[in-house]
Amino acid sequence: MDVNMDMDMRTAGLRAEREPRSGAINLLVFLALVPFDALVGGYAWLAVGMEGWAAAHNGAEPTLPVAELMGSGGVLVAVGPALYWGRFRGAAVIQLALTVVLMAWLLSPYG
């Protein structure tokens, strides 16, 4: 009987693929992130709204607050890869989809 039969026979340097987390845990992680999403998304919504309001009162054409939208969108998008790295793949997909929808909605008045 060969003693080495029970030992791990993987090639050095390769690691076993980690399994993704369950759907319920992904949902709980996403729900835990909702206050953060609301805070950052609310800031972007407020920046767009204030810019439009200020332009309407000055009689000027509203301009898109690009720096605020890129900053808040970038923060929300950065959470996605962090979740994916932590094996919360479902939460990462929901996070990125929510960010795309939010940014599209905020950009829609500017056509």
C-alpha positions in Angstrom: 0.0 0.0 0.0 1.3 3.4 -1.0 1.4 5.9 1.9 1.2 8.9 -0.4 -2.2 8.0 -1.7 -4.0 10.0 1.0 -1.9 13.1 0.6 -2.9 16.1 -1.4 -1.6 15.6 -4.9 -2.1 19.1 -6.2 0.7 20.9 -8.1 2.6 23.4 -6.0 1.4 26.9 -6.4 -2.2 26.0 -7.4 -5.0 26.4 -4.9 -8.4 24.8 -4.8 -11.2 27.1 -6.0 -13.3 28.4 -3.1 -17.0 27.8 -3.3 -19.3 30.9 -3.5 -21.4 31.7 -0.5 -25.1 30.8 -0.3 -27.9 32.9 -1.7 -29.3 33.8 1.8 -25.9 35.1 2.9 -25.5 37.1 -0.3 -28.9 38.7 0.4 -28.0 39.5 4.0 -24.7 41.1 2.9 -26.5 43.2 0.2 -29.2 44.3 2.8 -26.4 45.3 5.2 -24.9 47.5 2.4 -28.2 49.2 1.6 -27.7 52.1 4.1 -24.2 52.7 2.6 -25.7 52.6 -0.9 -28.5 55.0 0.2 -25.9 57.4 1.7 -23.7 57.5 -1.4 -26.6 57.4 -3.9 -28.4 60.1 -2.0 -25.3 62.3 -2.2 -25.3 61.9 -6.0 -29.0 62.6 -6.2 -28.6 65.7 -4.1 -25.7 67.0 -6.2 -27.7 66.5 -9.4 -30.8 68.1 -7.9 -29.0 71.1 -6.4 -27.2 71.8 -9.7 -30.5 71.7 -11.6 -32.2 73.9 -8.9 -29.5 76.4 -8.9 -29.5 76.6 -12.7 -33.3 77.0 -12.8 -33.1 80.0 -10.4 -30.3 81.7 -12.3 -32.0 81.2 -15.7 -29.1 79.1 -17.0 -29.0 75.7 -18.6 -28.5 73.0 -16.0 -25.1 71.3 -16.2 -24.2 67.8 -15.1 -22.1 67.6 -11.9 -19.6 65.1 -13.4 -17.2 65.0 -10.5 -19.9 64.2 -8.0 -21.4 61.5 -10.1 -18.1 59.9 -11.0 -17.0 60.0 -7.3 -20.2 58.5 -5.9 -20.6 56.0 -8.8 -16.9 55.0 -8.4 -17.4 54.3 -4.7 -20.5 52.2 -5.4 -18.8 50.3 -8.2 -15.7 49.7 -6.0 -17.8 47.8 -3.6 -18.7 45.2 -6.3 -15.2 43.7 -6.8 -14.7 43.7 -3.0 -17.8 41.7 -2.6 -16.8 39.4 -5.4 -13.4 38.8 -3.8 -15.1 37.9 -0.6 -17.1 35.2 -2.5 -20.4 37.2 -2.2 -20.9 36.9 -6.0 -24.7 37.4 -5.9 -24.4 40.6 -3.7 -21.7 41.9 -6.1 -23.9 41.5 -9.1 -26.8 43.2 -7.4 -24.6 46.0 -6.2 -23.2 46.6 -9.7 -26.7 46.4 -11.3 -28.1 48.9 -8.7 -25.3 51.3 -9.4 -25.9 51.1 -13.2 -29.6 51.8 -12.7 -29.0 54.6 -10.3 -26.4 56.4 -12.5 -28.6 55.9 -15.6 -31.6 57.4 -13.7 -29.5 60.4 -12.5 -28.1 61.0 -16.0 -31.5 60.7 -17.7 -32.6 64.4 -17.4 -29.4 65.4 -19.2 -30.2 63.2 -22.2 
